[in-house]
Amino acid sequence: MERIWLEKSYPSAVPFDIDADKYPSIAAMFTKYSIKFSDKTAFINMGASISYGELLEQATAFAAYLQQDLGLQKGDKFAIMVPNCLQYPIALFGALLAGLTVVNVNPLYTARELEHQLKDSDTKAMLIIENFAKTLEKVIDKTSVKHVIMTSLGDRLGLVKGTVVNCVIKYVKKMVPAFNLPDAVRFNRALAQGMKLELTPVELCGDDLAFLQYTGGTTGLSKGAMLTHRNMVANLQQAKAAICPLLEEGKELVVTALPLYHIFALTANCLTFYTMGGTNLLITNPRDMPNFVKELSKYPFTAITGVNTLFNGLLNTPGFSELDFSTLKMSLGGGMAVQRPVAERWQKITGTRLLEGYGLTECAPLVCISPYNLAAYDGSIGLPAPSTDVKIMREDGSEADIGESGEMWVKGPQVMLGYYKCEEATDEVLKDGWFATGDIALMDDKGFFTIVDRKKDMIIVSGFNVYPNEIEEVLAMHEGVLESAAIGVPHEVSGEIVKIFVVSKSDDLTEEILIKHCRENLTNYKVPKLVEFRKELPKTNVGKILRRELR
């Protein structure tokens, strides 16, 4: 039923179906466009740039090093734990050219989080920025990691500037804690060595695993969504089809402030714009809003993606409203709900509508997106991407009527294979080719979808998923906690923040003690901001804590 409505709603310039097999792999796509746009700038970071041709040369050298020197073979897992910098695309495409499966890692992970992801993914080798090498040192002996490649932020900025940046970061700002990883190889040395080696071509097909993209769950620790080359090719084609009428080949500069280790920026910015001969302006630290705005003032950017908090932050930073927006064609928000006041103010100041997209890690990630030619923000997540079916399901397993809310299910070439080594969890969400999102939505009579609630207990903080069970597990590690529950509460800046309810074993346990404990075991955005002590928590008749009652 939904496809009939959508065919009527989609503008004729946007194809309803895409070719998910246009390229046999992301590696093949990368090679094709690196040659086609050889002289164009692919990435810019901190004033330094790399062309498509240079990126192909360096990625090939890195692939040769991984393959010939480290002995990594097709299908081996390679982790990348760096922020937005030129090293990321070199390592990303190098690993894919070598036939490896990329495991993206948040550099801000605590030792506990890093240990789980490296162990669970069976990672054999990794690239890490030295700022967080101390974290790796604490856990590496408990993992399967055999090879570590180390990089400093300024390594690809040129000899003079790179040296200055690295010295300031290490000795002036003291942002590199002392670490001991004696067998680690420096990134620039690995590249130089790879230049002397020859890459043996690796045959890849759409069914080969391209990424293990970790995401949480309502139970247990985070799980690796298995995304194939076909999943990724399909989704970049879907994203491109939805926005292509706004853009021109070889003439785009997209602002990439979200980290490339996040699936949104990876697909929407890095991969999609690569097929257009576009330039990615990599912002290493978007939280430094004044410098972010200063960087924007240097470039005639044509597109920008982000989460609601990023757009809101820019709007409230002095100097942003004075920027030249005459070249800006597209603004795309995702990762969390776009708030109407932010969308309306963004359109007023920049002159472009803030498109809203909806996606999930398990869908690589795009599922729905607002049509580019709507006049203004309408509060919906728009229409399904090309070649994507969406249906709304009642709890009894029947399909809901138009205007009736229910759980959103998705089917399309972008849907993951499943969760790595988690058959039971996979079976819970994949049903006859349909992915059950856990989000409650409805479809109107024009085929537009709106998210109305979440079936899952997942909390979304500034576009990042936070799962209550992980927080509660960390709280349970403290000897003073009898039981606990974590929920998300609305917040005007980050969308939601984490609040915890705690039953303590004694009156000695304080909010300060709990927050300190959480900071030692959780990435910052997962750390609770609100604490409420209670004598007891609401439970079902079988003893399960009722988070919905706490909400």
N, C-alpha and C positions, 0 to 999 in steps of 0.2 A: 504493500500500500504506500509506504513512505517514498519509494523511488518515483512513483507517478507524480506525487506532489512536488518532489524536488526537481524533476525534469522541467516542470512548468516554472519553477521559481528561479532556477539557475539562469544567469545571463548567457546569451548565446555564445559569447566570446570564450566562455569557460567550458572545456570538454567535460561531459558527464563521466567518462571513463578514461583511465590512463593506462599506459603500457608498463606494467610492473616489471617486465623483463627487457626493458629498453637497453639496460647494461647488464652483463652477466654478474657484475660485482661492483662494489664501490671502488675497488682498486682500478677496474677497467674504466669507470667513469672518470676517476681522477686523472688517469693517464691521457684519456682522450682530450679533456678540456685543458690540461696543462700544456699540451702541444698546441691546441687551437688558439689559446690565449697567451702564448709563451711570453710575450713582451709586456703584458698587462700586470699591474700590481695586484697580488692576491691578498696579502695581509699587511697591515700597518700596526706597529705597536711602539709606543714611546718614541715616536719620530723615526723609527727604522722601518724599512719595508722589505718585502721579498716578492719577487715576481712569480708568475705561474711557472716559468721555465726554471728558475732557481729552486723553487720548491720541489719540482719534479726531480731535479738533480740531487738535492739534499735528502729528500725522502727515499730515493733509490739507494743512496749511500747508506742511510740509516738502516734500511731493509737489508742490505748486503751485510752490514755489521751484525745485525740480529741473527741472520741466517748462517753466515759463514764463520763468524768469530765466536758467537755465543752458542751456535748449534741449535737454535730454536727451529722447530718444524711446524708445518701447517697444522693449525688447530690449537697450538700452545697458547696459553693465556698471557697477555702482556698488559700490565697496569700502567696507567698514566696518572700521576698525582702532581699536577702543576696547575697554576692559575692561567688566565689568558695571557699568553706571551707567544712569541714566534716559535718557540720550541714545541708547542702543542701540535700545530698542524704538521710539522716535520715528523714528529714521532707518530702521530695518528696515521698519516698516510703511509709512512714507512712500515709500520707494523702491519697494516692491511696489505701492502704490496708483498710482504713476506708471508702472507697467508695466515697471520696470527689473529686471535680473537682479542679485541681491545676491552679491557676492564677499566672504566672510568672511575676515578677515586677523588673524593672531595679532600683537598689538601688540609682542611681544618679538622679532619677526623681526630678523635681521641685514640689512644692506643687500643682501647677495647674495640672500638668500631673498626679500626684499620685491621686489627688481627682477624676479626670475623670475616671481613670481606676478602682478604687475601687468602685465608684458609678455605673459605667456602668456594671461591672461584678457581682454586688450584693454580693460582698465578705462579709462573716460573721466573719471570723477569719483570722489571719495572723501571720507569723513569720517575724520579722524585725531585722536587725542588728542595735545596738544602735547608731552607727555613724550617722544614718539618721533618728533617732526617732524624732528629732526636726521637720523634714518635716511632718511626720505623725501627730504630735501634732497639727499642723496648720489646718489640714483638717478632722481629724477623726470624729468630731461632724457633719460633712456634709455627712458622708457615712453611710453604713449599717454595718460597722465593730463593732462587740460586744466584741471580744476577741483578745487580743494582747499578743503574746509570744515574749519576747525580748532575744536577744543573743549578746554576745561579741565575737570578732574574735577568741580568744583563748580558748573558752569554751570546746572544745573537744580535746585539745592538751595535756591533763594531768594536774594534779594539779600544779606542779612546773612551767613547761614551760607556761602553760595557764595563770597562775597568772602574770608571768613576761610580757608576750605579752600584756595582757589586761592593765596592769599598764603603760607600755610604750606608748601604743596607746592613753590611756586616759589622763595620767598626763604628760608625756614627750613630745609626739608629739601633744597632745591636739587636737585629731581628733574626739572627741565626744562632740559636743555642748550640753549645758545643756538643758534638756527636762523635761516635766511633763506629764507622762502617768502613774498615780498612780495605775491603775488596771492591768498593764502589769505583766505577769508571766515570770520568768526567764526560759530559755530553759532547763537548767540542772535540775531545780526543776520539770518541766513538765515531763521530762524523768523519774526521780526518782519516781514521783507519778504514772506514767504509768506502771512502773515495778510492782506495787502492784495491778494493775487492769487486768482484762481479756478482751481481744478483742472479741466481738461478730462477727463472720465471716460475711462478706457482699458479697452477690451474685452479681457478675458483669458479663456483657456480652459485646460483641464487640461494640454494639450500644450505650453503656453508654458513657457519656462525660468524657474524661480524662483530657483535658486541654482547657482552654481559653487562647490562645496565641495571644497577642495583636500585631496588625500590623496597619500601617496607611492606608490611602486611598488618592485618588486624590481629594476628597472632604471631608470636615469635620474632626472630630477628629478620633483618632485611634479606630479600631474595633477589637473585640475578635473573632479570627478564632476558630470555634468549632471543635476540634480534638477529635475523639472518641478513645476508646481503640483499636478498629480495625484499624483505621488510623495509630496509632503509632506502633502497632504490624506489620502491613504491611510494614511500611517504615523502621523499623529496620531490617526486613527480607530482604528487597530490598537492603539496604546498605550492609548488611552482605554478601548477594549473590554476590554483585559486587566486594567486596574486599577480600572475604574469601580465594581465592587461594594464597594470599600473607601471610596469618596469620595462626597461630597454636593455637589450644585450650589450654588454661591454661598457655601460654608462652608469652603473650603480655603485654606491658606497654605503654599506650598511653598518650601523653602529652596533657593535657586539659587546654589550656590557654584562649580560648574563654569562656565567662561566661555560666554556665549551664542554666541560665534563657533564653539564646538565643537558638532558636530551632535547630540550626546546632549542637552545642555541646551537647545539650540534647539528640538528636537522634543518631548522629554519634559516639559520645564518650560514654556518660553515658549508654544509653540503649543497643546499639549494642555490645559494648565490654563486657557488663555484661553477655550476652549470650555466650561469649567465655571464661569466667573465666579470663578475662583480668583485669589489674590494671589501674585505672585512676590516673595520677599524676596531682592534682589540683593546678594550679598556681593562686594565689589570686590576684596578681598585675602584670600582664605581661608588663605593661608600664615601670616598673623598669627593663629595659633590662639587665643591669649588674648583678643584683641578679637573674634574670630569667636564664641567661646563667650559673651562678654559681649553680643554682638548677639542671639544666640539666646535669651538670658535675658529679652529684652524682648518677645518675641512668642509667642503660643500656636500654634506651627507644627504642621501636621498631616501634612506630608510632607517628605521630604528625599531628594535624589538625589546621587550622587557616585561616585567611584572608590574602590577598596579603600584606597589611601593616605590619602584624606581621612577615611574612617571610622576608620581606625587612628589617625590624628593626633588626631582628636577624642577618641577613647577614652583617649588618653594625655595629654590636656590637663587640668590641674587645674581643677576646677569643672564639668566637663562632666557627670560622673555625678550631680551635685547638681541638675541642671536638672529642670524639670517636664516629664515626657514623657506626661502624662495625655491630651493632645490628639493625640499622634502616632499616625497610622493606617498610614502606609506609608513604608518605607525601601527605596530601589531603587539597586542597584549595577550599574555597567556600565563599559565602556571598557577594562577589564582584568579578570582573574579575581579573584573574591572569595575570600579565603583563609578556610578553615574556622575557625581560631582567632578571627579578626576577626568573622566572622558570629556565632559562638556568644557571644562577649563582648558584641557589640552587642545581641543579643536579650536577654541577661541584664540589661544595664543599662537599656535603653530599653523593654523589654517588647514590642518589635515585631520580627518576623522580617526579616532583610535579604534582600529578593528579589534574585535575580540575573538580569540581562538580557544578551543577546548581540546585537551588531549590528555593522554596518559603514557607513562613510560612503556607500558605493555603494548602500546599502539604506535610507538616510534616517532613522535607522540600524537600527531595531528588526527583528530576525528571530525571536528566541526570548526567552521570559521565563518565569520560574518562576510557576506558578499561585499566586494570592494566598492560597489556603486550605491550603497545605501546613503541617504542624506545625513543621518546622524545616529548616534548611539541609541540602541533600542532595548538594551537590557538582555537580549538573547545571546546565545552562543552561535547563532547563525544556522547554516546548513551543513550537512555532512560533506566531507571532502569527496572529490570524484572517486568512483569505484568503492564507495563505502556505504554499507547498509546500516541503518540504525533503527531499532525498534524499542518500544516501551513495554515492559512486562509487568503484569500484576503479580502479586505474591502467590496466586494459585497456579501460575504458569501460563496463563492466557495472555494474549496481546491486548494492551490497553487501547481505548478509543482515543480519537483526536481530542486534545484538551484534558485528558485524564493523566494524572501522574503515576509513575511507576519506575522500576529500575531500568536504566538505559543499558541496552545490549548492542554490541558493535560487531560487525563482520566486514572484513576487507583484507587486502593483501598486506596491510601494515601490521596486522595482529600477530603478536609474538608466537613462537613455537610453544612456549611454556616457561615455567620457572626452573632454573638449573638445579638438578638433583632434588626437586621437590614435586614429585608426582601427585601427592595428595593435594597440595595447594593448587597445582595446575588444574586438577580435576574440579576443584571448587569454582573456578572462574571461567574455564573453557568448556562450552557445552555445544557439541555438534558444530563446531566452527565459529560459534558466537562467543564473544568475550563479555562477561557480566561485569560492568564497571563498578557497581556498588554505589553509583550516583543516582539520585532520584530526579527525574526530569519529566517534561511533557512536550508534546509537539502540537503546534497550533494548526489552523486550517490552511496555512500557507507553506507548511513544511519546516517552519523554524522551530528550533529546540531551545528550551530554557531549563537551566538547572535550578531545582527548587530546594534540594536538601541532599545530604549524603546518607546513604544507608550504612556506610562504614563509619567507624569511629575516628577515622583519619582526621588529623589537624593540618591545616595548610598555613604555614608561616612564611610570608613573603615569597610564595610560589614553591616553597620546599615542603615536601611531605614529612610529617612528624607522626609517628605511630604510638598511641598510648601504651601499648604493651612494652615497648622498649623503655620508655620512661619509668613505667611501674617496675620493670625488672631492675633497673638501676637503683630505684628507691628501696627495693627489697634487699639490696646489697648492704644497706645501712642497718646496723644492729638496733637502732632506736625506732625503726619503723615496723609497726605491726601489720598494717595493710594500707593500700593507697589506690588512688584512681586519678587518671589524667584526662582532661578534656580541653577542647579549644573554646575560647571565648572571643567575641568580636573585638577588633581593635582597629581604630581609624587609620593607622599607618600601615601595619603589616597584615591586615585582613583578619588574622587571628593571632592570639598568643596562648601559651600553654599555662593552664591552671591545674594545680594538683590539690587533691583532698587527701589528708593523711590522718590515720589513727596511730598515735604514738604509744610506745611502751612506757614512757615516763614523761614527766613535765620538763625534763632537761632538754628535750629536743626542740630546737628553735628553727624559725624560717631561715635564718642566716646559715645555720649548720647544714640544712638540707640543700640550699642553693649552692653552697660551696661543694658539697658532695656531688651534685649534678654537674657542675662545671668541670669537675675532674674526670667525668665519665661520658659526657655528651657534648657534641658540637654546639656552639653557642646558640643557634636558632632553636635548638631542642630544649634548652634549659628553661625550666618553669619561671614565669615572671610573677605569678600569683600563688600563694600558699594559704590553704585554709585547713585548720586542724578541726577534726570532729571526733566525737566519742564512738561513732559507728558509721558505716556506710550502707546505703540502701542495697539490698540484695534480692535475688529471686529466691524461690522456695528451695532451690538446690544450691544456693550459696554464691551464685554469680553476681558480681558487683554490677549494678545498673547505672552505667554512665549516663544514659539518657535522662534519668531522674536528676542526676547532678547538673546536667545541662539546663 
